[in-house]
Amino acid sequence: MTKIKVWDGFIRSFHWLLVIAMATLYFSAEEAMMELHFVAGFFTIALLATRLIWGFIGSKTAKLSALIHSPIKAFKSFTETDEKPGHGAAGSYMVIAFFGLLIVQLISGLMNSDSILIDGPLAEYVSSDTVDFAGWLHNINFDILFYAIVLHVVAIAIYSIKGKPLVKAMITGSKEQQSPTPAKSVTKAPWLAFAIFAVLLIVLMLTWGKEPLSYLFS
């Protein structure tokens, strides 16, 4: 067995920070804590935007191109062992689906409005029909996103039973492979990604997030 580094520090941080962000978004929506909801939403936008940028300039296993696989390869991945580092073919489809659902959720949230107190920062720039559609889409898309998360957790549990500790790899960044030959490094130092995230987060909080933040800390 040879241990290789698969996930860089930003990818691992992205994964767990996204879990926290999604939990915060759900809790704040259920408790009608909309200021916290918007702040968590802006945090998620900065996080996801950085992940997509890192998908072009980051580690080999972080590249968006590494998520492109044929449907045939995805089906074969359920029965065949893939020694390549990174997401398997089937897992890549799930990641792409998550990215799509998150983008829809975040954009619709920016245009959402309760028509009384809370407006998304883009609501004033679109028609009332678009705002109504965004509100409907925001709610229905969350249900789809919730079921996707459940499916993701079930898949992780199944892979764990089959001896593939995906959670451990996303914590340590490393995985074991059968080949005794040391693999070439597929990860990059994550500091540029963290810098991009910090800049995006600061910009969002100083613009759209200024009002909800002042309310939360008042």
PyRosetta script that sets phi, psi and omega in degrees:
from pyrosetta import init, pose_from_sequence

init()
pose = pose_from_sequence("MTKIKVWDGFIRSFHWLLVIAMATLYFSAEEAMMELHFVAGFFTIALLATRLIWGFIGSKTAKLSALIHSPIKAFKSFTETDEKPGHGAAGSYMVIAFFGLLIVQLISGLMNSDSILIDGPLAEYVSSDTVDFAGWLHNINFDILFYAIVLHVVAIAIYSIKGKPLVKAMITGSKEQQSPTPAKSVTKAPWLAFAIFAVLLIVLMLTWGKEPLSYLFS")
pose.set_psi(1, 136.1)
pose.set_omega(1, 177.1)
pose.set_phi(2, -121.4)
pose.set_psi(2, 130.5)
pose.set_omega(2, 179.2)
pose.set_phi(3, -92.7)
pose.set_psi(3, 129.0)
pose.set_omega(3, 179.8)
pose.set_phi(4, -126.2)
pose.set_psi(4, 150.9)
pose.set_omega(4, 177.3)
pose.set_phi(5, -81.8)
pose.set_psi(5, 123.0)
pose.set_omega(5, -175.2)
pose.set_phi(6, -110.8)
pose.set_psi(6, -43.1)
pose.set_omega(6, -174.5)
pose.set_phi(7, -115.1)
pose.set_psi(7, 129.3)
pose.set_omega(7, 177.7)
pose.set_phi(8, -77.3)
pose.set_psi(8, 172.5)
pose.set_omega(8, -174.7)
pose.set_phi(9, -62.9)
pose.set_psi(9, -34.2)
pose.set_omega(9, -179.8)
pose.set_phi(10, -71.5)
pose.set_psi(10, -42.1)
pose.set_omega(10, -179.4)
pose.set_phi(11, -60.2)
pose.set_psi(11, -42.3)
pose.set_omega(11, 178.6)
pose.set_phi(12, -66.3)
pose.set_psi(12, -42.7)
pose.set_omega(12, 178.1)
pose.set_phi(13, -63.6)
pose.set_psi(13, -41.3)
pose.set_omega(13, 178.5)
pose.set_phi(14, -56.7)
pose.set_psi(14, -46.2)
pose.set_omega(14, -177.1)
pose.set_phi(15, -59.6)
pose.set_psi(15, -50.7)
pose.set_omega(15, -174.7)
pose.set_phi(16, -77.4)
pose.set_psi(16, -33.2)
pose.set_omega(16, 175.1)
pose.set_phi(17, -66.9)
pose.set_psi(17, -34.2)
pose.set_omega(17, 176.8)
pose.set_phi(18, -66.4)
pose.set_psi(18, -38.9)
pose.set_omega(18, 176.1)
pose.set_phi(19, -59.2)
pose.set_psi(19, -46.8)
pose.set_omega(19, 179.6)
pose.set_phi(20, -64.0)
pose.set_psi(20, -43.1)
pose.set_omega(20, -179.2)
pose.set_phi(21, -62.9)
pose.set_psi(21, -43.4)
pose.set_omega(21, -179.6)
pose.set_phi(22, -65.4)
pose.set_psi(22, -39.6)
pose.set_omega(22, 177.4)
pose.set_phi(23, -63.7)
pose.set_psi(23, -40.8)
pose.set_omega(23, 179.1)
pose.set_phi(24, -66.2)
pose.set_psi(24, -41.9)
pose.set_omega(24, 178.4)
pose.set_phi(25, -61.8)
pose.set_psi(25, -43.3)
pose.set_omega(25, 179.5)
pose.set_phi(26, -65.4)
pose.set_psi(26, -48.3)
pose.set_omega(26, -178.4)
pose.set_phi(27, -61.5)
pose.set_psi(27, -45.6)
pose.set_omega(27, -177.0)
pose.set_phi(28, -66.7)
pose.set_psi(28, -34.9)
pose.set_omega(28, 177.4)
pose.set_phi(29, -69.0)
pose.set_psi(29, -42.7)
pose.set_omega(29, -179.8)
pose.set_phi(30, -64.8)
pose.set_psi(30, -34.9)
pose.set_omega(30, -178.0)
pose.set_phi(31, -94.5)
pose.set_psi(31, 8.0)
pose.set_omega(31, 179.9)
pose.set_phi(32, 55.8)
pose.set_psi(32, 34.8)
pose.set_omega(32, 176.2)
pose.set_phi(33, -95.6)
pose.set_psi(33, 74.5)
pose.set_omega(33, -168.1)
pose.set_phi(34, -70.6)
pose.set_psi(34, -29.2)
pose.set_omega(34, 176.5)
pose.set_phi(35, -63.3)
pose.set_psi(35, -45.4)
pose.set_omega(35, 176.2)
pose.set_phi(36, -64.0)
pose.set_psi(36, -36.9)
pose.set_omega(36, -179.9)
pose.set_phi(37, -61.4)
pose.set_psi(37, -44.8)
pose.set_omega(37, -179.8)
pose.set_phi(38, -68.6)
pose.set_psi(38, -41.2)
pose.set_omega(38, 178.5)
pose.set_phi(39, -61.4)
pose.set_psi(39, -44.4)
pose.set_omega(39, 177.4)
pose.set_phi(40, -63.8)
pose.set_psi(40, -34.9)
pose.set_omega(40, 177.8)
pose.set_phi(41, -66.0)
pose.set_psi(41, -42.8)
pose.set_omega(41, 178.3)
pose.set_phi(42, -65.7)
pose.set_psi(42, -37.9)
pose.set_omega(42, 175.5)
pose.set_phi(43, -59.6)
pose.set_psi(43, -42.7)
pose.set_omega(43, -178.9)
pose.set_phi(44, -68.2)
pose.set_psi(44, -36.2)
pose.set_omega(44, 177.0)
pose.set_phi(45, -61.4)
pose.set_psi(45, -47.0)
pose.set_omega(45, 179.0)
pose.set_phi(46, -61.8)
pose.set_psi(46, -39.8)
pose.set_omega(46, -178.9)
pose.set_phi(47, -65.9)
pose.set_psi(47, -48.4)
pose.set_omega(47, -177.7)
pose.set_phi(48, -68.8)
pose.set_psi(48, -40.3)
pose.set_omega(48, 178.5)
pose.set_phi(49, -60.6)
pose.set_psi(49, -41.5)
pose.set_omega(49, 178.1)
pose.set_phi(50, -64.5)
pose.set_psi(50, -40.5)
pose.set_omega(50, 179.3)
pose.set_phi(51, -62.2)
pose.set_psi(51, -39.9)
pose.set_omega(51, 179.7)
pose.set_phi(52, -69.0)
pose.set_psi(52, -39.7)
pose.set_omega(52, 176.2)
pose.set_phi(53, -63.6)
pose.set_psi(53, -44.1)
pose.set_omega(53, 178.6)
pose.set_phi(54, -63.5)
pose.set_psi(54, -22.6)
pose.set_omega(54, 176.8)
pose.set_phi(55, -68.9)
pose.set_psi(55, -12.4)
pose.set_omega(55, 176.6)
pose.set_phi(56, -105.8)
pose.set_psi(56, -33.6)
pose.set_omega(56, -172.8)
pose.set_phi(57, -116.4)
pose.set_psi(57, -0.8)
pose.set_omega(57, -172.4)
pose.set_phi(58, -93.8)
pose.set_psi(58, -155.4)
pose.set_omega(58, -177.8)
pose.set_phi(59, -60.9)
pose.set_psi(59, 158.6)
pose.set_omega(59, -179.3)
pose.set_phi(60, -58.0)
pose.set_psi(60, -42.2)
pose.set_omega(60, -179.1)
pose.set_phi(61, -77.2)
pose.set_psi(61, -11.5)
pose.set_omega(61, 177.8)
pose.set_phi(62, -91.8)
pose.set_psi(62, -13.4)
pose.set_omega(62, -175.7)
pose.set_phi(63, -61.8)
pose.set_psi(63, 138.4)
pose.set_omega(63, 176.9)
pose.set_phi(64, -64.2)
pose.set_psi(64, -31.3)
pose.set_omega(64, 178.5)
pose.set_phi(65, -63.6)
pose.set_psi(65, -25.5)
pose.set_omega(65, 179.3)
pose.set_phi(66, -72.3)
pose.set_psi(66, -11.0)
pose.set_omega(66, -179.8)
pose.set_phi(67, -90.4)
pose.set_psi(67, -5.6)
pose.set_omega(67, -176.4)
pose.set_phi(68, -87.7)
pose.set_psi(68, 115.5)
pose.set_omega(68, 178.4)
pose.set_phi(69, -140.7)
pose.set_psi(69, 154.0)
pose.set_omega(69, 177.1)
pose.set_phi(70, -73.9)
pose.set_psi(70, 152.2)
pose.set_omega(70, 176.5)
pose.set_phi(71, -56.6)
pose.set_psi(71, -36.0)
pose.set_omega(71, 179.4)
pose.set_phi(72, -61.5)
pose.set_psi(72, -44.4)
pose.set_omega(72, 179.0)
pose.set_phi(73, -64.9)
pose.set_psi(73, -35.0)
pose.set_omega(73, 178.9)
pose.set_phi(74, -64.2)
pose.set_psi(74, -43.3)
pose.set_omega(74, 179.0)
pose.set_phi(75, -66.7)
pose.set_psi(75, -39.6)
pose.set_omega(75, -179.9)
pose.set_phi(76, -66.3)
pose.set_psi(76, -27.4)
pose.set_omega(76, -176.7)
pose.set_phi(77, -66.6)
pose.set_psi(77, -17.5)
pose.set_omega(77, 178.4)
pose.set_phi(78, -72.6)
pose.set_psi(78, -24.2)
pose.set_omega(78, -176.2)
pose.set_phi(79, -117.3)
pose.set_psi(79, -19.3)
pose.set_omega(79, -178.1)
pose.set_phi(80, -105.9)
pose.set_psi(80, 148.3)
pose.set_omega(80, 178.4)
pose.set_phi(81, -87.2)
pose.set_psi(81, 128.3)
pose.set_omega(81, 179.5)
pose.set_phi(82, -109.4)
pose.set_psi(82, 116.9)
pose.set_omega(82, -177.6)
pose.set_phi(83, -85.1)
pose.set_psi(83, -7.4)
pose.set_omega(83, -179.0)
pose.set_phi(84, -67.0)
pose.set_psi(84, 139.8)
pose.set_omega(84, 178.5)
pose.set_phi(85, -70.0)
pose.set_psi(85, 151.1)
pose.set_omega(85, 178.0)
pose.set_phi(86, 104.2)
pose.set_psi(86, -168.5)
pose.set_omega(86, 179.7)
pose.set_phi(87, -68.8)
pose.set_psi(87, 141.1)
pose.set_omega(87, 172.0)
pose.set_phi(88, -71.9)
pose.set_psi(88, 173.2)
pose.set_omega(88, -177.4)
pose.set_phi(89, -61.3)
pose.set_psi(89, -46.8)
pose.set_omega(89, -180.0)
pose.set_phi(90, -65.8)
pose.set_psi(90, -41.6)
pose.set_omega(90, 178.5)
pose.set_phi(91, -62.9)
pose.set_psi(91, -33.0)
pose.set_omega(91, 179.0)
pose.set_phi(92, -63.4)
pose.set_psi(92, -39.0)
pose.set_omega(92, 177.2)
pose.set_phi(93, -61.7)
pose.set_psi(93, -38.8)
pose.set_omega(93, 179.2)
pose.set_phi(94, -66.5)
pose.set_psi(94, -41.2)
pose.set_omega(94, 178.8)
pose.set_phi(95, -62.2)
pose.set_psi(95, -45.1)
pose.set_omega(95, 178.7)
pose.set_phi(96, -61.0)
pose.set_psi(96, -41.9)
pose.set_omega(96, 178.6)
pose.set_phi(97, -62.2)
pose.set_psi(97, -42.5)
pose.set_omega(97, 178.4)
pose.set_phi(98, -61.7)
pose.set_psi(98, -44.3)
pose.set_omega(98, 178.7)
pose.set_phi(99, -58.9)
pose.set_psi(99, -45.5)
pose.set_omega(99, 179.9)
pose.set_phi(100, -62.6)
pose.set_psi(100, -46.4)
pose.set_omega(100, -180.0)
pose.set_phi(101, -64.2)
pose.set_psi(101, -40.2)
pose.set_omega(101, 179.6)
pose.set_phi(102, -66.4)
pose.set_psi(102, -40.5)
pose.set_omega(102, 178.4)
pose.set_phi(103, -62.3)
pose.set_psi(103, -45.6)
pose.set_omega(103, 177.8)
pose.set_phi(104, -61.0)
pose.set_psi(104, -44.1)
pose.set_omega(104, -178.3)
pose.set_phi(105, -63.3)
pose.set_psi(105, -42.7)
pose.set_omega(105, -176.7)
pose.set_phi(106, -72.5)
pose.set_psi(106, -43.4)
pose.set_omega(106, -179.9)
pose.set_phi(107, -66.5)
pose.set_psi(107, -42.6)
pose.set_omega(107, 178.6)
pose.set_phi(108, -64.8)
pose.set_psi(108, -33.6)
pose.set_omega(108, 177.4)
pose.set_phi(109, -66.2)
pose.set_psi(109, -35.0)
pose.set_omega(109, 179.3)
pose.set_phi(110, -67.2)
pose.set_psi(110, -24.2)
pose.set_omega(110, -179.3)
pose.set_phi(111, -104.0)
pose.set_psi(111, 4.4)
pose.set_omega(111, -175.9)
pose.set_phi(112, -79.4)
pose.set_psi(112, 157.2)
pose.set_omega(112, 178.3)
pose.set_phi(113, -157.1)
pose.set_psi(113, 142.8)
pose.set_omega(113, 174.4)
pose.set_phi(114, -94.0)
pose.set_psi(114, 4.9)
pose.set_omega(114, 177.6)
pose.set_phi(115, 63.4)
pose.set_psi(115, 11.5)
pose.set_omega(115, 179.7)
pose.set_phi(116, -128.3)
pose.set_psi(116, -66.2)
pose.set_omega(116, -174.2)
pose.set_phi(117, -119.0)
pose.set_psi(117, -36.8)
pose.set_omega(117, -169.4)
pose.set_phi(118, -110.0)
pose.set_psi(118, 124.7)
pose.set_omega(118, 174.2)
pose.set_phi(119, -125.9)
pose.set_psi(119, 138.6)
pose.set_omega(119, 172.0)
pose.set_phi(120, -68.3)
pose.set_psi(120, 155.1)
pose.set_omega(120, -175.4)
pose.set_phi(121, -63.6)
pose.set_psi(121, -16.3)
pose.set_omega(121, 178.8)
pose.set_phi(122, -102.7)
pose.set_psi(122, -3.8)
pose.set_omega(122, -175.3)
pose.set_phi(123, -61.3)
pose.set_psi(123, -34.9)
pose.set_omega(123, -177.7)
pose.set_phi(124, -72.9)
pose.set_psi(124, -13.0)
pose.set_omega(124, -176.5)
pose.set_phi(125, -98.0)
pose.set_psi(125, -3.6)
pose.set_omega(125, -178.3)
pose.set_phi(126, -123.1)
pose.set_psi(126, 167.8)
pose.set_omega(126, -178.5)
pose.set_phi(127, -72.0)
pose.set_psi(127, 163.6)
pose.set_omega(127, 178.9)
pose.set_phi(128, -64.1)
pose.set_psi(128, -33.6)
pose.set_omega(128, 177.4)
pose.set_phi(129, -64.9)
pose.set_psi(129, -39.4)
pose.set_omega(129, 178.3)
pose.set_phi(130, -66.3)
pose.set_psi(130, -39.8)
pose.set_omega(130, 177.6)
pose.set_phi(131, -62.0)
pose.set_psi(131, -43.8)
pose.set_omega(131, 178.9)
pose.set_phi(132, -63.0)
pose.set_psi(132, -43.2)
pose.set_omega(132, 179.2)
pose.set_phi(133, -64.2)
pose.set_psi(133, -40.6)
pose.set_omega(133, 179.6)
pose.set_phi(134, -62.2)
pose.set_psi(134, -39.3)
pose.set_omega(134, 178.3)
pose.set_phi(135, -64.1)
pose.set_psi(135, -43.9)
pose.set_omega(135, 177.8)
pose.set_phi(136, -63.6)
pose.set_psi(136, -45.3)
pose.set_omega(136, -178.4)
pose.set_phi(137, -65.2)
pose.set_psi(137, -38.5)
pose.set_omega(137, -179.9)
pose.set_phi(138, -59.7)
pose.set_psi(138, -40.3)
pose.set_omega(138, -179.1)
pose.set_phi(139, -74.1)
pose.set_psi(139, -47.7)
pose.set_omega(139, -176.5)
pose.set_phi(140, -69.6)
pose.set_psi(140, -35.5)
pose.set_omega(140, 179.7)
pose.set_phi(141, -68.0)
pose.set_psi(141, -32.6)
pose.set_omega(141, 177.8)
pose.set_phi(142, -63.9)
pose.set_psi(142, -39.6)
pose.set_omega(142, 178.0)
pose.set_phi(143, -60.0)
pose.set_psi(143, -43.2)
pose.set_omega(143, 178.5)
pose.set_phi(144, -63.6)
pose.set_psi(144, -42.8)
pose.set_omega(144, 179.2)
pose.set_phi(145, -62.3)
pose.set_psi(145, -39.6)
pose.set_omega(145, 179.0)
pose.set_phi(146, -61.7)
pose.set_psi(146, -45.8)
pose.set_omega(146, 179.8)
pose.set_phi(147, -67.0)
pose.set_psi(147, -33.0)
pose.set_omega(147, 176.4)
pose.set_phi(148, -65.5)
pose.set_psi(148, -38.7)
pose.set_omega(148, 177.4)
pose.set_phi(149, -64.4)
pose.set_psi(149, -42.8)
pose.set_omega(149, 177.6)
pose.set_phi(150, -60.4)
pose.set_psi(150, -44.9)
pose.set_omega(150, 178.8)
pose.set_phi(151, -61.6)
pose.set_psi(151, -39.5)
pose.set_omega(151, 179.0)
pose.set_phi(152, -62.4)
pose.set_psi(152, -44.6)
pose.set_omega(152, 179.6)
pose.set_phi(153, -64.6)
pose.set_psi(153, -41.7)
pose.set_omega(153, 178.6)
pose.set_phi(154, -62.6)
pose.set_psi(154, -42.8)
pose.set_omega(154, 180.0)
pose.set_phi(155, -62.6)
pose.set_psi(155, -41.4)
pose.set_omega(155, 178.6)
pose.set_phi(156, -62.2)
pose.set_psi(156, -41.5)
pose.set_omega(156, 179.1)
pose.set_phi(157, -62.9)
pose.set_psi(157, -41.6)
pose.set_omega(157, 179.6)
pose.set_phi(158, -64.6)
pose.set_psi(158, -44.2)
pose.set_omega(158, 179.0)
pose.set_phi(159, -63.8)
pose.set_psi(159, -35.5)
pose.set_omega(159, 178.1)
pose.set_phi(160, -64.3)
pose.set_psi(160, -40.7)
pose.set_omega(160, 177.3)
pose.set_phi(161, -62.8)
pose.set_psi(161, -34.3)
pose.set_omega(161, -179.9)
pose.set_phi(162, -81.6)
pose.set_psi(162, 3.8)
pose.set_omega(162, 176.5)
pose.set_phi(163, 88.8)
pose.set_psi(163, 20.2)
pose.set_omega(163, 177.2)
pose.set_phi(164, -113.5)
pose.set_psi(164, 94.8)
pose.set_omega(164, -175.8)
pose.set_phi(165, -76.8)
pose.set_psi(165, 78.2)
pose.set_omega(165, -175.6)
pose.set_phi(166, -66.2)
pose.set_psi(166, -36.2)
pose.set_omega(166, -179.4)
pose.set_phi(167, -65.5)
pose.set_psi(167, -43.4)
pose.set_omega(167, 179.4)
pose.set_phi(168, -60.4)
pose.set_psi(168, -41.3)
pose.set_omega(168, 179.5)
pose.set_phi(169, -64.0)
pose.set_psi(169, -35.9)
pose.set_omega(169, -179.7)
pose.set_phi(170, -76.9)
pose.set_psi(170, -13.4)
pose.set_omega(170, 175.1)
pose.set_phi(171, -90.4)
pose.set_psi(171, -48.7)
pose.set_omega(171, -176.3)
pose.set_phi(172, -87.0)
pose.set_psi(172, -25.3)
pose.set_omega(172, -176.8)
pose.set_phi(173, 86.8)
pose.set_psi(173, -3.4)
pose.set_omega(173, -175.4)
pose.set_phi(174, -118.5)
pose.set_psi(174, 156.9)
pose.set_omega(174, 173.6)
pose.set_phi(175, -140.9)
pose.set_psi(175, 160.4)
pose.set_omega(175, 178.6)
pose.set_phi(176, -100.8)
pose.set_psi(176, 139.5)
pose.set_omega(176, 176.4)
pose.set_phi(177, -127.0)
pose.set_psi(177, 159.0)
pose.set_omega(177, -175.3)
pose.set_phi(178, -71.7)
pose.set_psi(178, -33.8)
pose.set_omega(178, -174.7)
pose.set_phi(179, -64.2)
pose.set_psi(179, 129.8)
pose.set_omega(179, 178.7)
pose.set_phi(180, -76.4)
pose.set_psi(180, -12.8)
pose.set_omega(180, -178.6)
pose.set_phi(181, -79.8)
pose.set_psi(181, 124.4)
pose.set_omega(181, 179.4)
pose.set_phi(182, -59.1)
pose.set_psi(182, 131.8)
pose.set_omega(182, -179.2)
pose.set_phi(183, -83.2)
pose.set_psi(183, 153.6)
pose.set_omega(183, 175.5)
pose.set_phi(184, -67.2)
pose.set_psi(184, 150.6)
pose.set_omega(184, -179.7)
pose.set_phi(185, -63.8)
pose.set_psi(185, 134.4)
pose.set_omega(185, 179.7)
pose.set_phi(186, -115.8)
pose.set_psi(186, 5.8)
pose.set_omega(186, -178.5)
pose.set_phi(187, -116.5)
pose.set_psi(187, 154.9)
pose.set_omega(187, 175.5)
pose.set_phi(188, -116.1)
pose.set_psi(188, 160.4)
pose.set_omega(188, 173.8)
pose.set_phi(189, -61.7)
pose.set_psi(189, 135.7)
pose.set_omega(189, -171.2)
pose.set_phi(190, -86.8)
pose.set_psi(190, 3.1)
pose.set_omega(190, -168.8)
pose.set_phi(191, -64.4)
pose.set_psi(191, -35.0)
pose.set_omega(191, 177.9)
pose.set_phi(192, -63.5)
pose.set_psi(192, -41.2)
pose.set_omega(192, 178.9)
pose.set_phi(193, -62.6)
pose.set_psi(193, -43.5)
pose.set_omega(193, 178.7)
pose.set_phi(194, -64.8)
pose.set_psi(194, -35.3)
pose.set_omega(194, 178.4)
pose.set_phi(195, -66.3)
pose.set_psi(195, -43.1)
pose.set_omega(195, 177.8)
pose.set_phi(196, -61.7)
pose.set_psi(196, -44.1)
pose.set_omega(196, 178.9)
pose.set_phi(197, -60.9)
pose.set_psi(197, -43.7)
pose.set_omega(197, -179.4)
pose.set_phi(198, -62.0)
pose.set_psi(198, -43.8)
pose.set_omega(198, 179.9)
pose.set_phi(199, -63.5)
pose.set_psi(199, -47.7)
pose.set_omega(199, -180.0)
pose.set_phi(200, -61.8)
pose.set_psi(200, -42.2)
pose.set_omega(200, -178.8)
pose.set_phi(201, -64.8)
pose.set_psi(201, -43.8)
pose.set_omega(201, 179.8)
pose.set_phi(202, -62.1)
pose.set_psi(202, -44.2)
pose.set_omega(202, 179.4)
pose.set_phi(203, -61.2)
pose.set_psi(203, -46.0)
pose.set_omega(203, -179.2)
pose.set_phi(204, -64.6)
pose.set_psi(204, -41.0)
pose.set_omega(204, -177.8)
pose.set_phi(205, -73.1)
pose.set_psi(205, -28.8)
pose.set_omega(205, 179.0)
pose.set_phi(206, -82.4)
pose.set_psi(206, -11.7)
pose.set_omega(206, 179.3)
pose.set_phi(207, -111.7)
pose.set_psi(207, -88.2)
pose.set_omega(207, -178.0)
pose.set_phi(208, -65.0)
pose.set_psi(208, -32.5)
pose.set_omega(208, -174.6)
pose.set_phi(209, -88.0)
pose.set_psi(209, -2.5)
pose.set_omega(209, -174.3)
pose.set_phi(210, -62.0)
pose.set_psi(210, -46.3)
pose.set_omega(210, -177.5)
pose.set_phi(211, -68.6)
pose.set_psi(211, -51.6)
pose.set_omega(211, 178.1)
pose.set_phi(212, -62.7)
pose.set_psi(212, -33.0)
pose.set_omega(212, 177.8)
pose.set_phi(213, -66.9)
pose.set_psi(213, -41.8)
pose.set_omega(213, 179.2)
pose.set_phi(214, -64.0)
pose.set_psi(214, -33.3)
pose.set_omega(214, 177.5)
pose.set_phi(215, -69.8)
pose.set_psi(215, -42.4)
pose.set_omega(215, -177.9)
pose.set_phi(216, -64.8)
pose.set_psi(216, -35.3)
pose.set_omega(216, -175.5)
pose.set_phi(217, -101.6)
pose.set_psi(217, 9.5)
pose.set_omega(217, 178.7)
pose.set_phi(218, -83.9)
pose.dump_pdb("model.pdb")
